[in-house]
Amino acid sequence: MAPGTDDGLTGFESFGSAPRPSGRSPSVVFTLYKLFLRTQVTRTRVISLTGLGVVGILVAWGLGSTLLRNPLARGTDFVNLYGLSLLVPIVVLVFASSMFGDLRDDSTLVYLWLRPVSRVTLALTAAAASLTVSWPLAVPPLVIGAWLTGGGATLVRATLLAATVVTLGYTGIFLALGLRVKRPLVWGLLYVFIWEGFIARGSFTAAKAAVRAYGSSILSDLTGRTLVLADISLTWSIVVPIAAGVIGVAYTVVRLHRQDVA
Amino acid sequence: MTRHGEASVPDPSTDAVIEVEGVSKWFKDVVAVSDITCSIGWGVTALLGPNGAGKSTLFRLLCGLTTPSHGTVRVLGGDVRRDAALTRHIGLVPQQETLFEPLSAFEFVRLAGILHRVADPGASARWALGVVELDPDDPRPLTTYSKGMRQRVKVAQALVHDPEVLFLDEPLTGLDPRQRLHMIDTIQRLGNAGKCVVVSSHVLEEVERFSARVLVIVKGRLAAEGDYHAIRDLMDDRPHRISVRTDDARGVATGLMAHSSAIGVEVIDPTSVLVETTDVHRFRHTIAAVARQCDARLFEVNPLDDDLESVFRYLVGG
């Protein structure tokens, strides 16, 4: 009796015992999702990145406790400088780039790749797993921080929207980066700190290729606070990062089709 | 079989399961595999080659892990890289040791079963782990497993969906002597069960026990393919060396020198003679006649260089 693949293959007879088909096979998507979380969400990563969020909350609390004027402005600056420039990209980079990057580096990707699972399913599941862990570690601490600065409901709403949108954008980009390059963390950090933090701040054109600029524009638009190179309209500030995330996932699918697997 | 996909089922009557047509693979200026054409049928085939010969690259090309720079590789009539559904019929034991470390052996093998859409992945995982003599109820994570146990887990995950085609890259690595015997037996049984099993290995004396059919890669080219006994017979430029043990070595040696079937005869000691011949079949008839003529008793006639290791050594020029 065969173990019962969908297409009815047989052959276990030569080994005597035979498993009997029974019940429904678990969902491939849910199984992959759990696998990505279990292998990539390590205690070290969660503790260290939670610590980064806690530091942000403490800084925001400190800012909120001072008697400076215009709490909305200082809160917006805090969210822009700490949240969108450091906390969100770092948290997303660590998880999104590791989803395929770690599997590629330790050659375990073959255990997912040489299976009858569509590349689209693989990429989307990895992106979902990354979002599942990176959003709670990045966005709620930042929203709490925004509230603690005294910026009020306006800043909280702006922070929630801006951080969520850039999280979506970074997820797709860093997911693809993890599959595309060796040492994706290094390349990701170079992108975040050198490109977004330095080069993109030099011109409006370069800023268009920085996810952070779109998040800053959302913040600026909703709070009314003028931020450096944050002059993109609200609609485009929402659409472009999400589109970048989708393109990143699509590129990941293409790479999964074409890339050599160790 | 030319069509595959969701509803495809491999046709066991097809002779060539894997077809390699003019395949070359180069990495920048380095040619790893050069213009290889061959086919692999049902049963066990060993892929052999010295280090750096391109064996690993060809192995990766066969199972679709890398694309040829030129030529085509077809498994069950399809291209593994273009048709993920085809992987339903393929099992791979890769060389690297790393597994999904937080998982137990059962979870890891069951995962493979789920991804292959086996109807009862739990039962299949238990069965596959049983085949390699591992305990499916062992709760320990794979990170605690020894090299040999990892090797067996890798084999179990390749078997869990009962594939038609199996690629085993150095499957005997890390196994203790008893497990090696068990693995060799498993490979033989898979071949006998009608699977197409491609084994890449450098342990020639063990390869010899599960496969007579070999593909030998030397300097990126296919040096030989087929039954290694037949390959040995075709090596006209390499005389066969045969050891003869008898109670009258000198008499037998003298008798053999009178026959053209032996091109070299050397008396090693009073009871043994070393003979070189280019025609083994004729020599077998001659030696019996010579022994009768000189009234000598033959204790043993032992070919020294028609084992796989000798054939391999000759082919790679060692």
Interface residues (C-beta under 8 A of the other chain):
Chain A: A2 P3 G4 T5 D6 D7 G8 L9 T10 G11 F12 E13 S14 F15 S17 A18 P19 R20 P21 S22 G23 S25 P26 V28 T31 L32 L35 R38 T39 D106 S107 T108 V110 Y111 L112 W113 L114 R115 P116 V117 S118 R119 H257 R258 D260 V261 A262
Chain B: E6 A7 S8 V9 P10 R60 C63 G64 L65 T66 T67 V80 R81 A84 A85 L86 T87 R88 H89 I90 L92 P94 Q96 T98 L99 F100 E101 P102 L103 L111 A112 G113 I114 L115 H116 R117 V118 A119 D120 P121 A123 S124 R126 W127 G130 V131 Q157 V160 H161 D162 P163 E164 R189 L190 N192 A193 G194 K195
